[in-house]
């Protein structure tokens, strides 16, 4: 499918850098939307997931997955939910393990390739819907693309997918976010991740030790010591290699949009695979010059963002 090189997105003049485009909506955006209905479901391994439902009575459902250390209440999640409910879709925003405000029951938590949990959510929700659409932000975007590649056409209810600000290459993107002026982001993530490990270590002292936390300075080191081994990978290298969604793009069999801003401080050059555009039948690439990471702010900050409008356009357009 063609690469959309001339994106219609134009950032507001006062957001004059990728960092501002990333930070402003995360800190200052407010989204007014109906209060969702919270549901807790059990996972096959005895854990739980917390889901937030925005119901309109539709037969079409959009399932939205958040980013690293995010949750279902983040402004970007609520903005996407509001846009689709206004277009008469039902929306389900879900929380990864340990992200809903309550520690999950197992020693594991979540990771970039934990598609088994997304599958649990889809299977739980699908009975009441004729059509299902998947939207993912950042880590949730990687999860969404990997899931679509693994599923192929096995679930006919899944019609389209969208991944926004997605680190297609986990290893290279981890390097990018942990260097130079971008390191402020990785340090912020590390504070939250280390706190979770500290809390979990008291619940699972035989499986998780907090001793290494003090010496960890980068996300890769954290993934090497904790994320990888906790979830069955020998180290960070194997974890990144197995779960990077870049390798799953050619397996996707439903129309899918990848929306990545070229000035995204989280993404490496390998997250813009322009050479793949002509040989992939189902995956559409749009790489605007601006947008930041999970940004794409509209002309009026509290209103619809470009990523939300673009998601609705892509899903409702008859390809």
C-alpha angles and dihedrals in degrees: 000000000000124000112241099227096164101059117186092224116118119177122223111266093240092060094070101162140043090246093056090046089053100043103039100063092041092056107029112025117111121193122197111209139141116279109263127231110251118220128181118208131187122241122222091252095055100265128112141236126204116221130191117209126203104188128195098161093258129149088218120080131194115200113201125199123198133220137256110318090353129123142198093279098060114121093244090055093048092045091055091045092050093050094052096043088053086057091052100258124133111236131206118192113186138193124231117233110295095009102097097075096271126084113248121240102245132071089242120073124180137307143181095273103036093127091154089078094048088050090052090053094047093048092048093051105036101080094076097046139072095199132031127192126189125214124180135182123210107312087012088054091055089048091050095050093046090050093050090050093049093046096047104172097330093114110049092189092068104088107168143356138210129196119190125195089352124177097222090178107047097188097050093042091051088054091048096052093046098056137075119338091348093069090088088074096049091048090054091051091047093056091057095041093048090051090055092050090048091053093045093049090065090053096043105028093160094053105034127042121191093202095101096050096089095058096046111105104161139044090243090057089050091050091046094054103029120008096046101044095038090058100042102272123122094226144332093285093060092040092055094042096051097043106038107119093215089085093051098055094089090054096056113112102181126070107275134180125210110196112188126161115225091223094052105135091208098056131084124214089261089067089073103063098176092162090066094059097087096048103043113089100195109023119090120197125206117179111177118192090238139031106100119218113325086341123110091144116196126229089268108046098213095047134071116325123217093247090057095047091045092050092054092046093051095047097045096042113099103231 
